[in-house]
Amino acid sequence: MEVKPVLIVGAGPVGLTTALACRFYGIPFKLFEEDEGFSSDTKAGTILTRTLEAFRRYGVAQQVLASALRVDEIGDIERATNKHRKSVLTSVLANDTRFPFVVNLPQHHLEPILASGLEDTPPGTMNLSHKLTGFEQKQDSVCVSFETPQGPKTFEGSHLLACDGGRSTVRGLLDIPVEGVSLDVRYMLVDIKVDLDVHNPRDYPYLSYFSDPKEWMVLVRQPHCWRFLFPLAAGAQQATAEQLAEKARRFIGNVGQLEVLNTVIYNVHHRIASKWRDGRVFLLGDAAHLITPMWALGLNTGILDAINLPWRLAWVLRGWASDTLLDGYSAEQRPLALHGSGEMAEAARALMGGATSTINAMSGEAFDVAMTRTMLGVRLDVDGGGNCSIVKSGETAVSVGDRIPDMDVFDGSGRVRRVHELVDDTFAALHFVDVRKRPVIPTVASSGLSHFVVSRRDAPLDSGLRNQAILDIGDQFRQRLGLEADSIVLVRPDDHIAAILPAGGPVVDVYRRITGQTTTCAR
């Protein structure tokens, strides 16, 4: 059966990442951008670890890393005394992710890299200079109209994904209200060419937050320059290059010549769309949530949307799930943006200004802080119990909704594998049992579900389990999860834990309930 393409509107980082996700899952798609090229604005510049994990799955992580600056320390500096306080050290995450760092890369450098991952798509897949003018939802499709240099055009797709920014045309046409506040605060972002590496005697981490009640600043080492971000006084006008250079010197000292490369001023928001789905239309990124760009929570929260929705679309379009699976996207992501990223960003903004934060994102053990600041500690409300969080709060054992650690294990062929590879394009049931006991592991199940037996003992060649065996040396993986022996962990294609069951539990039934399947067939 021919599948209509998914129509993606907006070719910023979220739209491009969503397109890459569709490409990874084999979903036909078309991408539309109103402008004739990619953004050249000086915008978001720090990519968090969870985003890098998405880029790995979607095939562009190496290209991003080749152009970015890797950062293993996020500094916290008191401006008045120039003293370093408690830094975030991402090296403590080395056993939990293949990317134990964040990276600095400006958005106008990131977008062409993401677009390059789509270069081998069929002609007509990427469409610039296409301004959306309207759409009509039908029973089994959505028809979208565009204004183009060649005149009006209409495209029909299975779904419409609105990644068209904070002033989303799609959201406006749906008349979806945006709840929250736009603050009477503006930030200025300035890229400066200056030597802080050789001749500057101070030792700043590549990502440093200078807190101060009167005048805070964020200092970011980009691959080719330094970036400064600071709040503007109410009513302040655009500063001259000389004034910006002088302001920078007030933080970093007299370091000689400064050259201002780019500047941008933007407003501060904490606003969330009241609903993220209307039939076959979904909101993602800034179209769904406008979040204070502190601690890199703006763009990276949008990438979480591009992690959560595409696999659901793949399951539905392949006939592996009912349409109700798509409801889980907004049910999980909206409260995370509202009560997780949004509230943490506001707490971070207050903390930079000298206030006491009510969110413990900078307290607790070093591991918990690093998990929180890299977005690896996100817990989704996958079972509807209201238990979502962005702050890692110190529990050792994983829970339903947590991201499963991406540790090293060994497959039946002897290869070193990372855990996340086991759930690339599949649900995975991980059966933590003793392989020597010849456990009964399903080989025929619902489409989209794979089974693995995870054991500290290697599977003998005559066990019949070798192809499904995962060797967990020293039980390190199971112990990291905090699980008892004889357990099953059901993991979704987005790396989040869908269920934890006792060995022999009805994992196939749980999977079918999640996806709404009514039949079984071979994987």
C-alpha positions as CSV (number, residue, x, y, z in Angstrom):
1,M,0.0,0.0,0.0
2,E,1.4,3.4,-1.0
3,V,2.1,5.7,1.9
4,K,1.6,9.4,1.4
5,P,4.5,11.5,2.5
6,V,4.7,13.3,5.8
7,L,4.8,17.1,5.1
8,I,7.3,19.0,7.3
9,V,7.0,22.8,7.4
10,G,10.1,24.7,8.6
11,A,13.8,23.9,7.9
12,G,15.3,25.0,11.1
13,P,17.2,22.6,13.4
14,V,14.0,20.9,14.6
15,G,12.5,20.6,11.1
16,L,15.7,19.3,9.6
17,T,16.2,16.8,12.5
18,T,12.6,15.6,12.0
19,A,13.2,15.1,8.3
20,L,16.4,13.1,9.2
21,A,14.3,11.0,11.5
22,C,11.8,10.3,8.8
23,R,14.6,9.3,6.5
24,F,16.0,7.0,9.1
25,Y,12.7,5.3,9.7
26,G,12.0,5.0,6.0
27,I,9.0,7.4,6.1
28,P,8.4,9.3,2.8
29,F,8.5,13.0,3.5
30,K,8.7,16.4,2.0
31,L,10.3,19.4,3.7
32,F,9.3,23.0,3.1
33,E,11.0,26.2,4.0
34,E,9.6,29.7,3.5
35,D,13.0,31.3,3.0
36,E,15.3,30.7,0.0
37,G,18.1,29.5,2.2
38,F,19.0,28.4,5.7
39,S,19.2,30.9,8.6
40,S,22.3,33.0,8.9
41,D,21.3,34.5,12.3
42,T,23.6,34.1,15.3
43,K,21.4,31.9,17.4
44,A,21.6,28.8,19.6
45,G,25.1,27.6,20.0
46,T,25.3,24.7,22.5
47,I,24.1,21.2,21.6
48,L,23.5,18.9,24.6
49,T,24.3,15.2,24.8
50,R,20.8,13.9,24.3
51,T,20.6,15.8,21.1
52,L,23.9,14.2,20.0
53,E,22.4,10.8,20.7
54,A,19.5,11.7,18.3
55,F,22.0,12.9,15.7
56,R,23.8,9.5,16.0
57,R,20.6,7.6,15.4
58,Y,19.7,9.8,12.4
59,G,23.1,9.6,10.8
60,V,24.7,13.0,11.2
61,A,26.6,12.9,14.6
62,Q,30.0,12.5,13.0
63,Q,29.5,15.4,10.7
64,V,28.3,17.6,13.6
65,L,31.2,16.6,15.8
66,A,33.8,17.3,13.0
67,S,32.7,20.9,13.0
68,A,32.0,21.5,16.7
69,L,33.9,22.2,19.8
70,R,33.5,19.5,22.5
71,V,33.1,20.7,26.1
72,D,33.5,18.5,29.2
73,E,33.1,21.2,31.8
74,I,30.4,23.8,32.2
75,G,31.8,26.5,34.4
76,D,30.0,28.5,37.1
77,I,31.8,31.7,38.0
78,E,31.0,34.4,40.4
79,R,31.6,37.6,38.6
80,A,32.4,39.8,41.6
81,T,35.3,37.6,42.7
82,N,36.1,35.8,39.5
83,K,36.0,32.6,41.6
84,H,35.0,29.3,40.1
85,R,32.2,27.6,41.9
86,K,30.9,24.0,41.3
87,S,31.4,23.1,37.6
88,V,29.4,20.5,35.8
89,L,31.8,17.8,34.8
90,T,30.4,15.7,32.0
91,S,33.2,13.1,32.2
92,V,31.3,11.3,34.9
93,L,28.8,10.2,32.2
94,A,31.4,8.2,30.3
95,N,29.8,4.8,31.1
96,D,26.3,6.1,30.3
97,T,26.7,7.6,26.9
98,R,29.1,7.5,24.0
99,F,29.1,11.3,24.1
100,P,30.3,12.3,27.6
101,F,30.3,16.0,26.6
102,V,28.3,18.8,25.1
103,V,29.3,20.7,22.0
104,N,29.4,24.3,20.9
105,L,28.3,25.0,17.3
106,P,26.3,28.0,16.2
107,Q,23.0,27.3,14.6
108,H,23.8,28.8,11.3
109,H,26.7,26.3,11.0
110,L,24.5,23.4,12.3
111,E,21.7,23.8,9.8
112,P,23.8,23.2,6.6
113,I,25.3,20.1,8.3
114,L,21.9,18.7,9.0
115,A,20.7,19.5,5.5
116,S,23.7,17.7,4.0
117,G,22.3,14.5,5.6
118,L,19.3,14.9,3.2
119,E,21.3,15.5,0.0
120,D,20.7,11.9,-1.3
121,T,16.9,12.2,-1.0
122,P,14.8,12.2,-4.2
123,P,14.3,15.4,-6.2
124,G,11.4,17.4,-4.7
125,T,12.0,16.3,-1.2
126,M,13.5,19.6,0.0
127,N,11.6,22.6,-1.1
128,L,12.9,26.2,-0.3
129,S,11.0,29.4,-1.0
130,H,7.7,27.7,-0.2
131,K,5.5,29.8,2.0
132,L,2.5,28.0,3.6
133,T,-0.8,29.7,2.9
134,G,-3.3,27.1,4.2
135,F,-4.2,23.5,4.6
136,E,-7.2,21.2,4.7
137,Q,-7.5,18.0,6.7
138,K,-9.3,15.0,5.1
139,Q,-10.2,11.6,6.5
140,D,-7.0,10.0,5.4
141,S,-4.7,12.9,4.4
142,V,-3.9,16.6,4.7
143,C,-3.6,18.9,1.7
144,V,-1.2,21.9,2.2
145,S,-1.1,25.0,-0.1
146,F,2.1,27.0,-0.7
147,E,3.0,30.2,-2.4
148,T,6.2,29.7,-4.4
149,P,8.2,31.7,-7.1
150,Q,6.6,29.4,-9.7
151,G,3.1,30.2,-8.4
152,P,0.7,28.4,-6.0
153,K,1.3,24.7,-5.3
154,T,-0.6,22.1,-3.3
155,F,0.8,18.9,-1.8
156,E,-1.0,16.0,-0.2
157,G,0.5,14.1,2.7
158,S,-0.4,11.7,5.5
159,H,0.4,14.2,8.3
160,L,1.5,17.8,8.6
161,L,4.4,18.5,11.1
162,A,4.7,22.2,12.0
163,C,8.3,23.1,12.8
164,D,7.7,26.7,11.6
165,G,8.9,28.5,14.7
166,G,7.5,30.8,17.4
167,R,5.3,32.7,15.0
168,S,4.0,29.4,13.6
169,T,1.6,29.9,10.6
170,V,0.2,26.4,11.2
171,R,-0.6,27.1,14.8
172,G,-2.2,30.4,13.9
173,L,-4.4,28.8,11.2
174,L,-5.5,26.2,13.8
175,D,-6.2,29.0,16.2
176,I,-4.4,27.2,19.0
177,P,-3.7,29.6,21.9
178,V,-0.3,29.9,23.5
179,E,-0.3,30.0,27.3
180,G,2.3,31.6,29.5
181,V,4.2,34.8,29.5
182,S,6.5,36.9,27.4
183,L,8.8,38.7,29.8
184,D,9.9,42.3,29.7
185,V,13.4,41.1,29.2
186,R,15.7,40.9,26.2
187,Y,19.0,39.1,25.7
188,M,21.8,40.1,23.4
189,L,24.0,37.6,21.8
190,V,27.3,38.8,20.4
191,D,30.0,36.8,18.6
192,I,33.5,38.3,19.1
193,K,36.9,37.6,17.7
194,V,39.3,37.8,20.6
195,D,42.2,35.9,22.0
196,L,41.2,34.3,25.3
197,D,43.4,31.2,24.6
198,V,47.0,32.3,24.4
199,H,47.5,35.7,26.0
200,N,44.6,35.8,28.5
201,P,45.9,34.6,31.9
202,R,42.5,33.5,33.1
203,D,41.4,29.9,32.6
204,Y,37.8,29.8,31.5
205,P,36.0,26.6,30.5
206,Y,34.7,26.7,27.0
207,L,31.2,27.2,28.4
208,S,31.0,29.5,31.4
209,Y,28.2,31.2,33.3
210,F,29.1,34.4,35.1
211,S,26.4,35.0,37.8
212,D,25.8,38.5,39.2
213,P,22.7,40.3,40.5
214,K,23.5,43.4,38.4
215,E,25.1,42.1,35.2
216,W,25.4,38.4,34.5
217,M,26.9,36.9,31.3
218,V,27.4,33.6,29.5
219,L,30.7,33.0,27.8
220,V,30.8,30.4,25.0
221,R,33.9,29.3,23.0
222,Q,32.6,28.6,19.5
223,P,34.7,26.8,17.0
224,H,35.9,30.0,15.4
225,C,35.2,32.8,17.9
226,W,33.9,33.6,21.4
227,R,30.2,34.2,22.1
228,F,28.8,36.5,24.8
229,L,25.2,36.4,26.0
230,F,23.8,38.9,28.5
231,P,20.5,40.6,29.4
232,L,19.7,44.1,28.1
233,A,18.5,46.8,30.4
234,A,14.8,47.7,29.9
235,G,14.6,50.2,27.0
236,A,18.2,49.8,26.0
237,Q,19.0,50.6,22.4
238,Q,21.3,48.7,20.1
239,A,24.9,49.2,21.3
240,T,27.8,50.2,19.1
241,A,30.6,47.7,18.4
242,E,32.8,49.8,20.7
243,Q,30.3,49.6,23.6
244,L,29.9,45.9,23.2
245,A,33.7,45.4,23.2
246,E,33.9,47.5,26.4
247,K,31.1,45.4,28.0
248,A,33.0,42.2,27.2
249,R,36.2,43.6,28.8
250,R,34.3,44.3,32.0
251,F,33.9,40.5,32.3
252,I,37.1,39.1,30.9
253,G,39.6,41.9,31.5
254,N,41.7,44.0,29.1
255,V,42.6,41.4,26.6
256,G,43.6,43.6,23.7
257,Q,41.8,43.9,20.3
258,L,38.1,42.8,20.1
259,E,36.3,42.4,16.8
260,V,32.5,42.2,16.9
261,L,31.4,39.7,14.2
262,N,27.6,39.2,14.7
263,T,24.9,40.3,17.1
264,V,21.3,39.5,17.7
265,I,18.7,40.6,20.2
266,Y,15.7,38.4,21.2
267,N,12.9,38.3,23.7
268,V,12.5,36.0,26.6
269,H,9.4,33.7,26.8
270,H,7.9,30.9,28.7
271,R,4.9,30.1,26.5
272,I,3.4,26.7,25.6
273,A,0.8,25.9,23.0
274,S,-2.4,24.7,24.6
275,K,-2.5,21.6,22.4
276,W,0.1,20.0,20.1
277,R,-2.1,17.8,18.0
278,D,-5.1,18.6,15.8
279,G,-6.1,15.5,13.8
280,R,-3.3,14.9,11.4
281,V,-1.4,18.1,12.3
282,F,1.3,18.3,15.0
283,L,3.3,21.1,16.5
284,L,7.1,20.7,17.2
285,G,9.9,22.9,18.5
286,D,9.2,26.6,18.9
287,A,5.8,26.2,17.3
288,A,4.8,24.2,20.4
289,H,6.9,25.9,23.1
290,L,8.9,29.1,23.5
291,I,11.4,28.7,26.3
292,T,13.9,31.0,27.8
293,P,17.2,30.2,26.0
294,M,19.1,29.4,29.2
295,W,21.3,26.3,29.8
296,A,20.7,25.5,26.1
297,L,17.1,24.4,26.9
298,G,15.5,26.1,23.9
299,L,16.7,24.3,20.8
300,N,17.5,21.0,22.7
301,T,14.0,20.7,24.0
302,G,12.8,21.0,20.4
303,I,15.0,18.1,19.5
304,L,13.3,16.0,22.2
305,D,10.1,16.5,20.1
306,A,12.0,15.2,17.0
307,I,13.0,12.2,19.1
308,N,9.5,11.4,20.4
309,L,7.2,11.8,17.4
310,P,8.9,10.3,14.3
311,W,9.0,6.7,15.6
312,R,5.3,6.9,16.4
313,L,4.5,7.9,12.9
314,A,6.7,5.1,11.6
315,W,4.8,2.5,13.6
316,V,1.4,3.9,12.5
317,L,2.3,4.2,8.8
318,R,3.8,0.7,8.8
319,G,0.6,-0.7,10.2
320,W,2.3,-1.7,13.5
321,A,0.2,0.6,15.7
322,S,-3.1,2.3,15.9
323,D,-3.5,6.0,15.5
324,T,-3.8,6.4,19.3
325,L,-0.1,5.8,19.6
326,L,0.3,9.4,18.2
327,D,-1.5,10.9,21.2
328,G,1.4,9.9,23.4
329,Y,3.6,12.5,21.7
330,S,1.8,15.6,23.2
331,A,0.9,13.7,26.4
332,E,4.6,13.2,27.1
333,Q,6.3,16.2,25.6
334,R,4.0,19.0,26.5
335,P,4.3,18.6,30.3
336,L,8.0,18.1,29.9
337,A,8.3,21.5,28.2
338,L,5.9,23.2,30.6
339,H,7.1,21.8,33.9
340,G,10.5,20.6,33.0
341,S,12.5,22.7,30.5
342,G,10.4,25.8,30.9
343,E,10.6,26.0,34.6
344,M,14.2,25.0,34.7
345,A,15.1,27.7,32.2
346,E,13.3,30.3,34.4
347,A,15.1,29.0,37.5
348,A,18.4,29.2,35.6
349,R,17.7,32.8,34.6
350,A,16.9,33.7,38.2
351,L,20.0,31.9,39.5
352,M,22.2,33.8,37.1
353,G,20.8,37.0,38.6
354,G,21.7,36.0,42.1
355,A,18.4,34.5,43.2
356,T,18.2,31.2,45.0
357,S,16.9,28.5,42.6
358,T,14.1,26.3,43.8
359,I,15.1,23.5,41.3
360,N,18.1,21.4,42.4
361,A,19.7,21.3,38.9
362,M,23.0,22.5,40.4
363,S,22.9,20.6,43.7
364,G,23.4,17.0,44.6
365,E,25.9,14.5,43.3
366,A,28.1,15.3,40.3
367,F,26.5,12.5,38.3
368,D,23.0,13.8,38.9
369,V,23.9,17.3,37.9
370,A,25.7,16.2,34.8
371,M,22.7,14.0,33.8
372,T,20.3,17.0,34.3
373,R,22.4,19.5,32.4
374,T,22.9,17.3,29.4
375,M,19.2,16.2,29.3
376,L,20.2,12.6,29.8
377,G,18.1,12.6,33.0
378,V,14.8,13.3,31.3
379,R,12.0,11.0,32.5
380,L,8.9,10.9,30.4
381,D,5.4,10.2,31.7
382,V,5.0,7.1,29.5
383,D,2.3,5.5,31.6
384,G,0.1,8.5,32.3
385,G,1.0,8.7,36.0
386,G,2.1,12.3,35.9
387,N,5.7,11.3,36.7
388,C,7.8,13.4,34.3
389,S,11.0,15.2,35.2
390,I,14.0,16.8,33.6
391,V,16.1,16.8,36.9
392,K,18.0,13.7,37.8
393,S,17.2,13.3,41.5
394,G,19.6,10.7,42.6
395,E,17.8,7.4,42.3
396,T,20.1,4.5,41.4
397,A,17.5,2.2,39.9
398,V,15.9,3.2,36.6
399,S,12.2,3.7,36.4
400,V,9.6,3.5,33.7
401,G,10.0,6.6,31.6
402,D,13.7,6.9,32.1
403,R,16.2,6.9,29.3
404,I,18.1,3.7,29.4
405,P,21.9,4.1,29.7
406,D,23.9,3.6,26.5
407,M,26.5,1.2,27.9
408,D,28.9,-1.2,26.2
409,V,27.6,-4.8,25.8
410,F,28.6,-7.7,23.5
411,D,26.3,-9.4,21.0
412,G,26.3,-13.1,20.0
413,S,28.8,-12.5,17.2
414,G,31.3,-11.1,19.7
415,R,30.9,-7.5,18.6
416,V,30.9,-4.6,21.1
417,R,27.5,-3.0,20.9
418,R,26.0,0.0,22.6
419,V,22.7,-0.5,24.2
420,H,21.0,2.2,22.1
421,E,21.9,0.3,19.0
422,L,19.6,-2.5,20.2
423,V,16.6,-0.2,19.9
424,D,17.4,1.5,16.6
425,D,14.1,1.2,14.8
426,T,12.6,-1.4,17.2
427,F,11.1,-1.9,20.6
428,A,13.5,-4.2,22.5
429,A,12.6,-6.6,25.3
430,L,15.7,-7.2,27.4
431,H,15.3,-10.4,29.4
432,F,17.8,-10.3,32.3
433,V,18.0,-14.0,33.0
434,D,20.7,-16.7,33.3
435,V,21.3,-17.9,29.8
436,R,22.6,-21.2,31.1
437,K,19.0,-22.1,32.2
438,R,17.8,-22.1,28.6
439,P,15.1,-19.5,29.2
440,V,12.2,-19.4,26.8
441,I,12.6,-16.2,24.8
442,P,10.0,-15.4,22.1
443,T,11.3,-15.5,18.6
444,V,7.9,-14.7,17.0
445,A,6.1,-11.6,18.3
446,S,4.3,-8.5,17.2
447,S,5.9,-6.5,14.4
448,G,8.4,-4.0,15.7
449,L,9.5,-5.9,18.8
450,S,12.8,-7.7,19.2
451,H,13.9,-9.9,22.1
452,F,17.3,-10.2,23.7
453,V,18.5,-12.4,26.6
454,V,21.0,-10.4,28.7
455,S,23.3,-12.5,30.9
456,R,26.7,-12.3,32.5
457,R,27.2,-15.8,31.1
458,D,27.9,-16.3,27.4
459,A,25.3,-18.2,25.5
460,P,26.6,-21.6,24.3
461,L,26.5,-22.3,20.6
462,D,24.1,-25.2,21.2
463,S,21.7,-23.1,23.3
464,G,19.6,-21.9,20.5
465,L,19.9,-18.4,22.0
466,R,23.2,-17.2,20.5
467,N,21.6,-14.8,18.0
468,Q,19.6,-13.1,20.7
469,A,22.3,-13.2,23.4
470,I,23.8,-10.1,24.9
471,L,26.8,-10.6,27.2
472,D,26.8,-8.4,30.2
473,I,30.3,-8.7,31.6
474,G,30.2,-8.8,35.4
475,D,26.5,-7.9,35.5
476,Q,27.5,-4.3,35.1
477,F,24.6,-3.3,32.9
478,R,22.0,-4.9,35.1
479,Q,23.6,-3.4,38.2
480,R,23.7,0.0,36.6
481,L,19.9,-0.3,36.0
482,G,19.4,-1.3,39.6
483,L,17.4,-4.4,38.6
484,E,16.9,-7.6,40.4
485,A,17.9,-10.8,38.5
486,D,15.1,-12.3,36.4
487,S,13.6,-9.1,35.1
488,I,12.4,-7.8,31.7
489,V,12.9,-4.2,30.5
490,L,10.9,-3.1,27.5
491,V,12.6,-0.2,25.8
492,R,11.1,2.0,23.1
493,P,12.8,3.1,19.9
494,D,13.5,6.5,21.5
495,D,15.6,4.8,24.3
496,H,13.0,5.3,27.0
497,I,11.8,2.5,29.2
498,A,8.2,1.5,28.5
499,A,7.8,-1.2,31.2
500,I,9.7,-3.3,33.7
501,L,8.3,-6.8,34.3
502,P,9.4,-10.0,36.1
503,A,10.9,-12.7,34.0
504,G,8.3,-14.6,32.1
505,G,5.9,-11.6,32.3
506,P,3.5,-10.8,29.5
507,V,5.9,-8.4,27.6
508,V,4.3,-9.1,24.2
509,D,0.9,-8.2,25.6
510,V,2.3,-5.0,27.1
511,Y,3.8,-4.1,23.8
512,R,0.6,-4.7,22.0
513,R,-1.3,-2.7,24.5
514,I,1.1,0.3,24.0
515,T,0.9,0.2,20.3
516,G,-2.8,-0.9,20.0
517,Q,-1.9,-4.0,17.9
518,T,-4.5,-6.7,17.5
519,T,-2.5,-9.2,15.5
520,T,0.9,-10.9,15.8
521,C,3.4,-11.7,13.1
522,A,7.1,-12.4,12.8
523,R,9.5,-9.6,13.4
